[in-house]
């Protein structure tokens, strides 16, 4: 039943309670919204208490009490759903809503705690252990009985409040799989050019490129949502090639200066030592930039003290250097800028540009708006006030509607007009629009969207990581038997389609793999999170004790913290945390044993020297997600030398664990790695560069979808063959350690080839090697590949006698890396024309083997229309030639060569790569060569390529780098850096 008002994102149903339908309704209500919290999950667990195996264990608890909870919660949940959509609630309604939400959490914690306490004891245990377990179980029965009765009493009291309200019952429909809206491509292309940006872009470009030799600082000022970052990044991209070095850094409200300055150095391809403080980093930057023409973009600067520190790193060098800042504060702009003529005040879009942006997002063209929507669209645009973020947000709400109904548009227009909207300030208007976009979300997306508040400001968020955390939190519905990871990806795509999250790339050119949240949107998210006690964000662990409510999800952001003696006082408010995320450079780790309800544990560090003791996690029975990340490792590409992680020996006690992911470490202590195979729900196992082989019995982990990091040559043939039983695998990445490949290659290669033939669901396959002696011809015999949906194939460190014919059947490939003794023109033509979605390509011709054929010519007819990154490793550079129209989207070219074997040439026809932004050349390491003549050879390489680069019309950047690690590592680092810079 509906009230007659248009409902944009939900469908109304009459779901008045029917006793016989409780179980079906409980399962259908597994979709989680922010207010509903865990009610759907609690209903299922209550059902299991009555009908499942635990019924016999719940001695002392009245079945009537449990039935009462089970029967009452669905009706209360229906009212919560109604309140979820309400624009304004009085204090009494808010208080009632909070009580129900917190009670649902407490019920689930009670059930989980009891389940863990009465877990079955090992039959081999001794008499004393069994007696101790019996006494513990009896106590758990009594405590659970008391808690259930108390919860029933609380629920009765809450129901008295409930009688004051009347509402209809709403429930959302589980959506089908969603892909990214194809109109997004055109929209982001338009946003990149951006409507209304041409004139300010010309003005700023003129200021940047004037003849003044002194360092000039320019400011772009305006409040959030006006497009400051977009304008700055467009100027940065347009002129960046004319500077010898450049960097793009985002500043948060509470900036970590060590991290910021380190990021600048890394973008300049300088590698600071791990012990650098702010002063050391400033000195390093001043020394490096002293004689160079540099361009630095400082985005979203909040205060003058932060600028005073950053400014010290940018020397006055009379080299035409430039710094661009964006800020919301006029005083910051005036302080930073060289003179008032270097300040650009952002203005709202004109009426014409507003219409263009609005209709392009909805219809793909400004000319396709139906006449019946013209009047209401004008009213909507008037409310948006020329703010790009507001226009995009409202347009995205309308673009996601299945039909273009005038009533839908009028509903949006009337929603914008509520609460004396016209009299609000511009900032309040924008926040009101963002609130509307949140209320318009389907219920299954609300919790997923608010969960973005667990990440720090300006954070670039991995889609894969986010989906894993959503699944672990229980936000993703699998009530219809759908794959939760696919459903979660669909949720992510829905948020992209609605412009609730931003694409971090400068162009929309490949599958969306990362996102970020606009600062204004994040402000709205954090306000919502605080109001709903959904996520608590603190910057000082001691601040946790000041929180009044029990904390359910906690983010500790220690970016900028210097003390290693931080501590958190564990109180009743903190002990029931079910999701804990830590960010920052401090070595402090909270006492994990105190968080017995923990489901998600995410630790991100920015340190190279640290021992991370996680041996106590086996006491966290509800743990579903564990990830440790070293951010500096990702940026730098090096393995931290002193980072060690200690895991428990009995990891098999974590029966709910779905994700275990650890970074590159010098030591990963897993006393009993075999215990991993006894985790029944383990879906993602990532132990990067783990020196050991595949664990015995790996074939038992049928749930595995992701497997990274084990050493093939030291693995038993039985375990390598067992990979073929993991038919759910979608992402497989292994490596070959040094000193093992020559003697064992034939055996394990054949076993691996047989296993791969059974893995038809693979989307990513990578096998790295520290030795180039791995012959891959065992896979050359395939008539067609078993994994036709493969999107990433990395066999760069392996050696094929010739390029496999089956490569041309992988039509979904986006990334391809191959090594071969010979690569012919016909091979390149097949790759270029039959793999239309290819974005990254790396080809390696084995050194020392004579190159056959007349060379490789790449031109417009050869394909590669989507390629952005190309790596070519061969000392015979003249073997590679580019013709007219070659690789029209190519941005970065990575070339590997040996100066002693080099033919003293560059690839032919570089001038045809019209959009090239950077050329990197890898040479043999000088330290490894140890010969003075090598320095002369490298100097010759640098001179030849620098001259060739300077002559190119696109003016790309050039860098000569030593090959101090494997080619695969260089390629990976290059791609990460490419995405990182694009994400700024």
NORNORCOR-V574428 format. One record per helix or strand of 2 or more residues. SS is the DSSP state (A for helix, B for strand). FROM is the first residue (numbers start at 0). TO is the last residue. If there is no record, write none. Layout:
ss->SS from->FROM to->TO
ss->SS from->FROM to->TO
This chain:
ss->A from->18 to->27
ss->A from->38 to->50
ss->A from->52 to->56
ss->A from->62 to->84
ss->A from->90 to->116
ss->A from->126 to->161
ss->A from->182 to->192
ss->A from->197 to->207
ss->B from->215 to->220
ss->A from->227 to->241
ss->B from->244 to->249
ss->A from->256 to->266
ss->A from->277 to->288
ss->B from->293 to->300
ss->A from->303 to->310
ss->B from->321 to->326
ss->A from->329 to->335
ss->A from->339 to->341
ss->B from->342 to->344
ss->A from->350 to->362
ss->A from->370 to->383
ss->A from->387 to->398
ss->A from->405 to->415
ss->A from->420 to->422
ss->A from->425 to->438
ss->A from->442 to->453
ss->B from->460 to->461
ss->A from->462 to->472
ss->A from->483 to->496
ss->B from->513 to->515
ss->A from->518 to->530
ss->B from->535 to->537
ss->A from->540 to->545
ss->B from->552 to->557
ss->A from->571 to->574
ss->B from->578 to->583
ss->A from->591 to->593
ss->B from->599 to->604
ss->B from->608 to->613
ss->A from->614 to->618
ss->B from->624 to->629
ss->A from->630 to->635
ss->B from->641 to->646
ss->A from->650 to->652
ss->B from->658 to->661
ss->B from->666 to->669
ss->A from->672 to->677
ss->B from->683 to->686
ss->A from->697 to->699
ss->B from->705 to->710
ss->A from->716 to->724
ss->B from->730 to->735
ss->A from->740 to->755
ss->B from->763 to->768
ss->A from->776 to->778
ss->B from->791 to->799
ss->A from->804 to->808
ss->B from->814 to->819
ss->A from->824 to->833
ss->B from->839 to->844
ss->B from->855 to->857
ss->A from->859 to->861
ss->B from->868 to->872
ss->A from->876 to->878
ss->B from->879 to->881
ss->B from->891 to->895
ss->A from->909 to->911
ss->B from->917 to->923
ss->A from->925 to->928
ss->A from->931 to->949
ss->B from->956 to->962
ss->A from->966 to->981
